[in-house]
């Protein structure tokens, strides 16, 4: 019996010792968790219930040169309700008046909101949707409603701002204005001004702490942000909405008429290099046209006869020929190394270099180059290099194509290269490069860099200004310039573009008709690209313009530059000078219009001093008028794009309850 009792005692001691060890282990583990790993676990727990979220900053606006909005960020607000937060007494006291207020603002019956709010309360819904897509004005109103004015911690209001990017002028110049987006692999990507100037536009994101209230649902812990977002700067582009609209529709009309594949038009201000309009339209599968690629800068191809200006300037500068030098066109056919150079119009004999340029004779222009540079082709290539046609312009926009200029010693150089280059084949340059070269002639020999943005602004303060950049201060001598400009004007008066001539105002330029994909042995892929590049008025150039139309339908039996691209150029020039108001007229109008109608900031401030009357918003950009009127508590309906030309309520009227105004834009 004693032995058995002893064994039992041992077992008791063993169990007790085991329990003691377990207790020690538990105490050790608890101590380790609390003091050694405490910070780690507390942080992990907090991450699961409290998390820092990013508040996207509002992107800056993109404006046209005349102050119209091209791109803007409009804050939309989503309002939700945490029905668990308000105390019972507060909820019961405020639910009726809150329902009435929501009905007044959002349009549904009061009893609808009361039932919904009470149901959310009964089911402990912590993320009940009140409304989404609210304007800033409506958001300001709703956060002052009964119950909601108590804030997130007492009233249960949850506010989720969401900046939305809008493009007031629609899809015109869409590819140039561009975009910024995230690719599927979460890397940023974009195009146009939006992407190129994103470091100015994007601002700095803010931070806000949110608490997890349900699976996938978070609400702000406080009514204020941990770090407030800083809005981006505004970008002032060189685009003129009036000229852009003219260029877009002139190109579209011609593309549709000739059932062309795609085309581009660029209008540049001669002195500054400011791009006033750029349109790039491609044909979709349904036959309509849209901005798909920025052909003006991304597409390098054979320029065709517009390259003949290079020939003319080179031989005149080197004084190896003059405009009066006579060449034998040989009936319009000449052979080099087994390859024929053919004129579009046969039968010509001995003609001067100047006349050969005016009628775009391939045989004459090729002879002027080959005869004088065949023993030293590098001398001719040197001119091309000096004019910058062998390298990128260096535009800020992504995707600028690299030009291709064959040079002696390179693999692509052959004995046929020099004569072929003379009429625009075997070389690849972009329409923007061709435009820049022609603009130097219009600009008295000064080559300036094309420019799409003039300045960066923070409100009314200039942060950065982009001055005109001179690429080459003198592309040729005054003597050469005078002769070249006379011949470019003669092209329109009596040469290949004589169909464009008008007595209204002088134009100058050069036609081009190039065969594309001519290297295909079967010939099945060959097509034409028609072009015209020039400036107007010829006697005092203000604008330089290039038009390219690719793959016009040859069933029309007309694919020449003068007939396909030329009319677009003429339509743009005529519209600008017949429809655009003169500078003097604008100055007179400016003196008559009250200052507050021209300056949104001061007008906005003055309007807020008399908030009981309808302001005059005619002449303002649509988005500025929208912001001004909504901040006065007026509901706004907008028709069209651009600036306000008509408002449904007259200025000076008293603002009544539920006032709605309709703005017609142009």
Secondary structure, 3 states (H helix, E strand, C coil): CHHHHHHHHHHHHHHHHHHHHHHHHHHHHHHHHHHHCHHHHHHHHHHHHEEEEEECCCCCCEECCCCCEEEEEEEEEEEEECCCCCCHHHHHHHHHHHHHHHHHHHCCCHHHHHHHHHHHHHCCCCCEEEEEEECHHHHHHHCCCCCHHHCHHHHCEEEEEEEEEECCCCCCCHHHHCEEEECCCCCEEEEHHHHHCHHHHCCECEEEEEEEEECCEEEECCCCCCECCECCCEEEECCCHHHHHHHHHHHHHHHHHHCCCEEEEEEEECCCCEEEEEEEEEECCCCCEECCCCHHHHCEECCHHHHHHHHHHHHHHCCCCCCCCEEECHHHEEEECCEEEECCCCCCCEEEHHHHHHCCCHHHHHHHHHHHHCCCHHHHHHHHHHCCCCCCCCCCCCCCCCCECCCCCCCCCCCCHHHHHHCCCCCEEEHHHHHHHHHHHHCCCCEECCECEEEEEECCEEEEECCCCEEECCCCCHHHHHHHHHHHHHHHHCCCCHHHCCCCCCEEEEEEEEEECCCCCCCCCCEEEEEEEEEECCCCCCEEEEEEEECCCHHHCCCCHHHHCHHHHHHHHHHHHHHCCCHHHHHHHHHHCCHHHHCHHHHHHHHHHCCCECCCCCCCEHHHHHHHHHHCCCEEEEECCCEEEEECCCCCCECCCCCEEEEEEC
